[in-house]
Amino acid sequence: MDLRAFALVEKADMLRGGAGFPNSDHGSIAEAEFFMASMIVELFRKTPFEPMRHHMGAVMKCVELVRPIFESCRDGKYDRLQELADRVFKLEHEADLIKDEIRQVIPTRFVLPVFRGDLLGYLKLQDDMADAVEDVAALLTLKQITIPKDLVESMLALVDKVVEVCEKTQAVADYLPTLVEGEMVGPNAEHALQLVKDVSRAEWEADRVSYKLSQKLFSLEDEMKTSDLILLFRVFGELGRLADYAENCGDRLRRMLSNSVG
């Protein structure tokens, strides 16, 4: 089987719950794409948010590697760092496959309780999260960078806070199918909005940690290579964007709820 076809089948099989792809040893890309699309259609018939939840699951596989990546960089384990980065690149591509299939299904086949544009925008923001993780991994493998010891604790504090923002965003995505199975107003919607507030609060805290980390970074400029300082500043900025994209997912949900009852 073609490698791309295999990847499509693997992701579709995950969405289906392990039912498997018939005659997968001989499947073509076209057959694999059809199989994945059919699985996403099945998910949409339950609720339009079910495919979003599965896509978020793929995104979070990327996010889960953020801390190990920084730990490998801290420890100077550059072979391990490259291995983790390669895993991120593969997982981001797999998330892209799911995203592309969802995009093909949304516009034409379903009457939805929310605007298609909002749903596609929400999907794009989830995709941006995976892209940000990929960018972090790519930046940290550009060169063998040395992390100053005085920076390590603050750096990992930012990493943990950004991952927390993403995890809270995943909690929102996990709740969305329940929201539609119930109703888009009332207690269900109020709980969803509280989850969104939790995301916003965590992102605000991440901003504060990021600012203090940047201050500490530049206080060490005389002890660092200029290239390392600039590269780390870009990496920390990309971490901040990851948190921003996660928060924006919540903002998009807030808009969807507003539009659905407006």
Secondary structure, 3 states (H helix, E strand, C coil): CCHHHHHHHHHHHHHHCCCCCCCHHHCCHHHHHHHHHHHHHHHHHHCCCHHHHHHHHHHHHHHCCHHHHHHHHHCCCHHHHHHHHHHHHHHHHHHHHHHHHHHHHHHHHCCCCCCHHHHHHHHHHHHHHHHHHHHHHHHHCCCCCCCCHHHHHHHHHHHHHHHHHHHHHHHHHHHHHHHHHCCCCCHHHHHHHHHHHHHHHHHHHHHHHHHHHHHHHHHCHHHCCHHHHHHHHHHHHHHHHHHHHHHHHHHHHHHHHHHHHC
